[in-house]
Amino acid sequence: MGRRKIIAGNWKMNMLPNEAMDFITRLSESVRETKSEIVLCVPYTDLFYSLLTAQNTNIKIGAQNMHWEETGAYTGEVSGKMLKAINVEYVIIGHSERREYFAETDETVNKKVKSAFNYNLKPIVCVGETLEQKELGKTSEIITNQTKLALEGLSDEQVKNTIIAYEPIWAIGTGKTATSEDANNSIKEIRKEIEKIYGEEVANKVAILYGGSVKASNAKELFETSDIDGALVGGASLNVEEFKNIIMSAEK
Ligand code: PGA
C-alpha cells in the first residue's frame, strides 16, 4: 500500500546524555541510506543532546510522554509546546506502562493526541490487550475500542498522520512475541476500525506498528506481513548493533 516503514526505539527510563550521544553517533553512520523512518524516543533529559547529535542524520527524535495542557501548575510535567520549542518531532502517547503505573486513561490519551497535533508533533499511540483479556478472547474488542477513543474528534488529516503501535501487554519486555500472523491480524482489525469511522482512504494512510519483544531475530518475519508498518522497540533499542539489525530487516 506504499506506506513507509517506521522503526521507533523506546528507551524508557534508560540512557544518560553521554550514552545517548554515543549511541546516535554510532547508529547514524550505519543508517544513512535507509528507506524507513528511524525514530528514537528518549527520556526528557536526553532530548536536547539527542536532537543536537541527530542533526544532519536521518534519525528523528521523540519524547515518551507529554501533558495535554500548554502551560500551568502541573509540577513535573512537560507540554507539547515545550517539546516543539526544541524541535522534537514525535511523542509516544498512552504506552501501556503509562496506562498501568501512571493512571493514563483513554480520555487522557485522546487529550494528549489532540494537543500533540496542536503543536505539530507526530503521536505514536499505543494500544494493546493484557494477557487476561487475550485469554478471554477480548483482544479485538479492546484494541479497536482503544483506537477509536484515542482518535475521537480528530480530523481526517490528523488521523492519517497518527501512528498507532499495537503492543500486546503480555509481549512487552517478556521475550514473548505475538506470532507475525496474530500481530498482522490484530493490526488489520485496527485498520478496519479506522476505516469504519474515517473511510478507506484515511485508514490506508495510517502507519500501524507492532511492539512487544521485537528483536533482530524476529523483525524480518514481522515486517514481511501485509499490514505491519514497522516496530516500536523497547529493550532491543538500547543496543546499537541489535537496533541497527532491526532497521536493516525492514530494507528490502
Ligand atoms: P520491548 O518493549 O521491546 O522491550 O518488549 C516494547 C515497548 O514497550 O514499547
Residues whose N, C-alpha, C, O or C-beta is under 5 A from the ligand:
A	BS01	PGA	N10 A171 I172 G173 T174 G211 G212 S213 V214 L232 V233 G234 G235 A236
